Amino acid sequence: MLRISGAGESHVGLVRPDNEDSGFIGPTCMLVADGVGGGAAGEVASATTAYAVSATALVRAGDDPAAILRDAVELAQAQVHAGVLADRARTGMATTLTALVTDGSRFALAHLGDSRGYVYRDGELTRVTRDHTYVQELLDEGRLDELEAAHHPWRNVVLRTVNGSEKGGPDILELYLRPGDRVVIASDGLTDLVDEAVIAETLADRPDDDAVSALVAAALGRGGRDNITCLVATIVDGPPISADGMLHGAVRNPDNIIDLAAVRSVSA
């Protein structure tokens, strides 16, 4: 049975007063949710979304990964909406989401926003997500090149998020992963400052936990102007294990989660 084995870290960075990122990594699920900068209660949106997705993956272990992700994102949208209704000061709260789920053989990835997912195989790093940003659309249209995009004043304008709306659903991709493949999911606090060549070089000679520490340190060394969350995992083949997983960032505080009872098993 294939499962996820890795490490993660979430750091507030060197500029922001609070950490609005959330992360989770366990045998069947890994994810990063980045509360959209400048939005109200970004830490509530990211924590609620991270909880909804990771808990749904846990209670529905063995189900179709793509179905789990579709249902989990729908639940997260509903919970963020409920959070705004409960407290109008949260109006505008939103979060990105990049999440990988497996049933032991199949893998699916859901993506909304500008956190990123990568697969590292045989020494080659491949980005498997497309940023849902205004600048990415300009790139796709040929109106900007990569250098211009990196310095564009609107580079962090995100067009699709978990924001309590049914509009703009996630990209859901089926990934064909095998033992030894490595997966990186990171918030833009890392990828805006650490380029893909450095990520690949770091993975080439470091195990997962060392790679996480080195990549976060690299982002801090380049200014750490945003919250930084990074997960690195290796796909392994072995017996199933019962470990729930590790929480990182804002989701570690249960007060940031709209409703801990929102996730229920199918039979409940």
C-alpha positions in Angstrom: 0.0 0.0 0.0 1.3 3.4 -1.0 1.3 6.2 1.6 2.8 9.6 2.3 5.8 9.9 4.7 7.4 13.3 5.3 7.8 16.4 7.3 6.6 20.0 7.4 7.2 23.3 9.0 5.3 26.6 9.2 7.0 29.8 10.1 5.5 33.3 10.7 8.4 34.9 8.7 10.2 38.0 9.5 7.6 40.7 8.7 4.1 39.5 9.4 2.9 39.6 13.1 0.8 36.5 12.8 0.8 33.2 10.9 -2.2 32.8 8.7 -0.9 29.6 7.0 -2.0 26.1 7.9 -0.6 22.8 7.0 -1.2 19.1 7.6 0.8 16.0 6.7 -0.2 12.4 7.4 -0.1 8.9 5.7 -3.1 9.6 3.4 -3.2 13.4 3.1 -0.9 16.4 2.9 -2.0 20.0 2.4 -1.1 23.7 2.7 -3.7 26.5 3.1 -2.6 30.1 3.0 -4.9 32.7 4.4 -5.1 35.4 1.7 -3.0 38.3 2.7 -4.9 41.4 3.6 -8.2 39.5 4.0 -10.1 39.5 7.3 -9.4 36.5 9.5 -7.2 34.6 7.1 -6.0 32.3 9.8 -9.6 31.2 10.4 -10.2 30.5 6.7 -6.9 28.5 6.4 -7.4 26.6 9.7 -11.0 25.8 8.9 -10.1 24.6 5.4 -7.2 22.6 6.5 -9.3 20.9 9.2 -12.2 20.2 6.8 -9.9 18.6 4.2 -7.6 16.6 6.5 -10.4 15.3 8.7 -12.5 14.3 5.8 -9.5 12.4 4.3 -9.1 10.6 7.7 -12.7 9.6 8.2 -13.1 8.5 4.6 -9.8 6.6 4.3 -9.9 4.2 1.3 -12.5 6.2 -0.6 -11.8 7.7 -4.1 -9.3 10.5 -3.5 -10.9 12.8 -6.0 -14.3 12.4 -4.5 -12.9 13.1 -1.0 -11.3 16.3 -2.2 -14.4 17.5 -4.1 -16.6 16.9 -1.0 -14.0 18.3 1.4 -13.6 21.6 -0.6 -17.4 21.9 -0.7 -17.5 21.5 3.1 -14.7 24.0 3.5 -16.5 26.6 1.4 -19.7 26.1 3.5 -17.8 26.4 6.7 -16.0 29.6 5.7 -19.4 31.0 4.6 -20.9 30.0 8.0 -18.0 31.7 9.8 -18.7 35.0 8.0 -22.4 34.7 8.9 -21.4 34.2 12.5 -19.1 37.2 12.6 -19.4 39.9 10.0 -15.9 41.1 10.9 -14.7 38.1 9.0 -16.2 39.3 5.7 -13.7 38.7 3.0 -11.8 36.0 4.7 -10.4 33.4 2.2 -7.6 30.9 1.8 -5.6 29.1 -0.9 -5.6 25.3 -0.8 -3.3 22.7 -2.3 -4.0 19.2 -1.0 -2.9 15.7 -2.0 -5.0 12.6 -0.9 -4.4 8.9 -1.5 -6.4 5.7 -1.0 -3.2 3.6 -1.0 -2.9 3.3 -4.8 -4.5 6.3 -6.4 -3.5 10.0 -5.8 -5.5 13.1 -6.4 -4.6 16.7 -5.9 -6.9 19.7 -5.4 -5.7 23.2 -6.0 -7.1 26.7 -5.5 -4.9 29.8 -5.4 -1.2 30.3 -5.5 0.3 27.8 -3.1 2.2 25.3 -5.2 2.6 21.6 -5.6 5.7 19.8 -7.1 6.7 16.2 -7.8 10.4 15.3 -7.7 11.3 12.2 -9.6 14.7 10.9 -10.9 16.4 14.2 -10.2 13.7 16.4 -12.0 11.3 18.8 -10.3 7.9 19.2 -12.0 5.3 21.8 -10.9 1.9 20.1 -11.0 -0.2 23.2 -10.1 -1.0 26.4 -12.0 -1.3 29.6 -10.0 -4.8 31.1 -10.0 -3.5 34.6 -10.1 -4.0 37.7 -12.3 -0.3 37.6 -13.2 -0.5 34.0 -14.3 -3.3 34.9 -16.7 -1.1 37.7 -18.1 1.7 35.1 -18.5 -0.6 32.7 -20.2 -1.7 35.4 -22.6 1.9 36.3 -23.4 1.5 39.8 -22.0 4.3 39.3 -19.4 7.5 37.2 -19.3 8.7 35.4 -16.2 11.0 38.2 -15.1 8.3 40.8 -15.4 5.9 38.5 -13.5 8.2 38.1 -10.6 8.2 41.9 -9.9 4.7 42.8 -11.0 2.9 44.9 -8.4 -0.2 42.6 -8.7 1.6 39.3 -8.5 -0.2 38.3 -5.3 -3.8 39.0 -6.6 -5.4 35.6 -6.2 -8.4 34.9 -8.4 -9.7 31.5 -7.0 -9.8 30.7 -3.3 -11.8 29.0 -0.6 -13.9 32.0 0.3 -17.3 30.8 1.2 -18.6 30.8 -2.4 -19.5 28.0 -4.8 -17.9 29.9 -7.7 -14.4 29.0 -8.9 -14.1 25.4 -7.8 -10.8 23.6 -7.4 -8.6 22.1 -10.1 -8.6 18.4 -9.3 -5.8 16.4 -10.9 -5.0 12.7 -10.8 -1.3 12.1 -10.1 0.5 8.9 -11.0 3.0 8.5 -8.2 5.3 5.6 -7.4 7.5 4.7 -4.4 10.5 7.0 -4.2 8.7 10.0 -5.7 8.8 13.1 -3.5 6.1 15.7 -3.2 6.5 19.3 -2.2 3.6 21.6 -1.2 4.4 25.1 -0.2 2.8 28.5 0.4 3.9 31.5 -1.7 5.9 32.7 1.2 8.5 30.1 0.2 8.0 29.9 -3.6 8.1 33.7 -4.1 11.6 33.8 -2.6 13.1 30.4 -3.4 13.2 29.4 -7.0 12.6 26.0 -8.4 16.3 25.3 -9.1 17.1 25.7 -5.4 14.2 23.5 -4.4 15.5 20.8 -6.8 19.0 21.1 -5.5 17.9 20.9 -1.9 15.9 17.7 -2.6 18.8 16.1 -4.4 21.0 15.6 -1.4 18.7 16.0 1.7 16.1 13.8 3.4 12.6 15.2 3.8 13.0 16.8 7.2 16.4 18.3 6.4 15.0 19.6 3.1 12.1 21.3 4.8 14.4 23.0 7.3 16.8 24.1 4.5 14.0 25.5 2.3 12.4 27.5 5.1 15.8 28.8 6.1 16.4 29.8 2.5 13.2 31.8 2.4 14.0 33.5 5.7 17.5 34.3 4.4 15.9 36.1 1.4 13.8 38.3 3.7 10.9 36.1 4.9 8.4 38.8 4.0 5.4 36.4 4.3 4.4 33.4 6.3 6.3 30.3 5.1 4.9 26.8 5.1 6.6 23.9 3.4 5.9 20.2 3.3 8.2 17.6 1.8 7.1 13.9 1.6 8.3 10.7 0.0 5.8 8.1 -1.4 6.6 4.8 0.3 5.2 1.3 -0.1 4.4 -0.5 3.1 1.6 -1.6 5.5 -1.0 1.0 6.5 -0.3 2.9 9.7 -2.7 4.5 12.1 -0.9 7.8 12.7 -3.3 10.8 12.2 -0.7 13.3 11.0 0.9 16.5 12.0 -0.7 20.0 12.1 1.3 23.1 11.3 0.5 26.8 11.6 -2.9 28.3 12.4 -4.7 25.0 12.4 -2.9 24.0 15.5 -5.2 26.4 17.4 -8.7 24.9 17.6 -10.1 28.4 18.2 -9.4 29.2 14.5 -11.7 26.4 13.3 -15.3 27.3 12.7 -16.9 24.0 13.7 -14.9 21.0 14.9 -18.1 18.9 14.6 -18.5 19.7 10.9 -16.7 16.6 9.7 -18.6 13.4 10.1 -18.2 9.9 8.7 -20.4 8.8 5.8 -22.3 6.5 8.2 -22.9 9.1 10.9 
